[in-house]
Each structure stands twice: as C-alpha cells, then as structure tokens.
C-alpha cells in the first residue's frame, strides 16, 4: 500500500511485505520527502511499502520532511 493509496493488499502481497519489511535509512526518507515536495510520490510509496508494519511512522517522517523542504529553482 502506497503513501496515499488506501486500497487493500491481496493476501499474497500482505504476507510477502510483512516478511520483507525494513526501516529505511534517514537518507532514503529525506530523499523521498524532497521528491514528494516536488510532486513525485513514487519514492515515498516505495519506502512505505517496504516498511511493512512501520509504514505509518515512515509516512509521517516523509511528510514532515516534505513540508519543511523548499525546492530550489
């Protein structure tokens, strides 16, 4: 399930994600936050999917960084 996607996972996807979950590094979260601030949610979705049961905490970190980030022209 992505950052903004609220569709239910299939049983196969949910079981696979729970066994392969990981907490992303701070650099990955920061990069996803900057990308989200620029309008690209794919890195954030990927990290939240990989975080498994920690996806809500990861999503909040990404959103916090994206709000604080000011894109440079």
C-alpha positions, 0 to 999 in steps of 0.5 A: 500500500502506497503513501496515499493509496488506501486500497487493500493488499491481496493476501499474497502481497500482505504476507510477502511485505510483512516478511520483507519489511525494513526501516529505511535509512534517514537518507532514503526518507529525506530523499523521498520527502524532497521528491514528494515536495516536488510532486513525485510520490513514487519514492515515498510509496516505495519506502512505505511499502517496504516498511511493512508494519512501520509504514505509518511512522515512515509516512509521517517522517516523509511528510514532515520532511516534505513540508519543511523542504523548499525546492530550489529553482 
